[in-house]
Amino acid sequence: MTGGGSSIPEVQSLLRVLAAGRNVAELGAAFGEGAAAMAETARSVVTVELDPERAAHARARLARHANVELLEGDCYELLRGRGPFGLVFADGGVYDWEAILSFLEPGGLIVKDDLTPGRPVAGDPVREFLLRDPRVAAVEILTTPQSAAIVAVKRTGQRRTGASSASPSERGTSTRPSAV
Ligand SMILES: C[S@@+](CC[C@H](N)C(=O)[O-])C[C@H]1O[C@@H](n2cnc3c(N)ncnc32)[C@H](O)[C@@H]1O
């Protein structure tokens, strides 16, 4: 079985809020708990799980949600050409940020959880992309005192350049998450 467990309740609450009215893609369904939370408010959820045993559990859990589609296999292969989505919950394995950006509509959100608060941006590929790439704006928040998530939005168009237009977290100079 592939590693990684279910999302924590605090993250599921965040997802429930951010998914509202959106078409959602989830990379890594595991047992379907995150998808079930998002399905409560989302317009639609496509969730993908690599591990067949986990996918079977998720399928059973999600059967009652008419707005959820569960796919079994590699998320990058199966989501290619799908979307655009209003929210991508990036929660499985390796993160191909270029592919994830291509799945999103302008103004679409990325959620990445399971982060350890207070870590430096430099040398952390997840934070380097989400907090420094000019194509997104992002905030790191605490989901519990011991865990953090990043919520990022795909920018809709041109932005001003120059140091004054970027927040400290966008410049990667602050690693202190905001509390939710
Ligand atoms: C942290 S768990 C997901 C938890 C789930 N999102 C939730 O909210 O409960 C990560 C899952 O991603 C799956 N995974 C890893 N690489 C994947 C890939 N390339 N495509 C689809 N699923 C993948 C793993 O098998 C694992 O079940």
The ligand as an ORCA input file, in Angstrom:
! r2SCAN-3c Opt
* xyz 0 1
  C      -2.010     11.698      2.373
  S      -2.835     10.457      1.447
  C      -4.275     11.287      0.835
  C      -5.290     11.654      1.888
  C      -6.598     12.175      1.334
  N      -6.384     13.240      0.376
  C      -7.513     12.669      2.432
  O      -7.807     13.882      2.473
  O      -7.935     11.870      3.257
  C      -1.864     10.348     -0.025
  C      -2.379      9.341     -1.037
  O      -1.843      9.662     -2.313
  C      -1.717      8.475     -3.042
  N      -0.823      8.726     -4.182
  C       0.525      8.838     -4.178
  N       0.976      9.104     -5.416
  C      -0.116      9.186     -6.212
  C      -0.294      9.426     -7.621
  N       0.725      9.677     -8.426
  N      -1.560      9.405     -8.104
  C      -2.620      9.170     -7.282
  N      -2.499      8.914     -5.960
  C      -1.269      8.932     -5.430
  C      -1.212      7.477     -2.004
  O      -1.466      6.144     -2.399
  C      -1.973      7.897     -0.746
  O      -3.114      7.100     -0.550
*
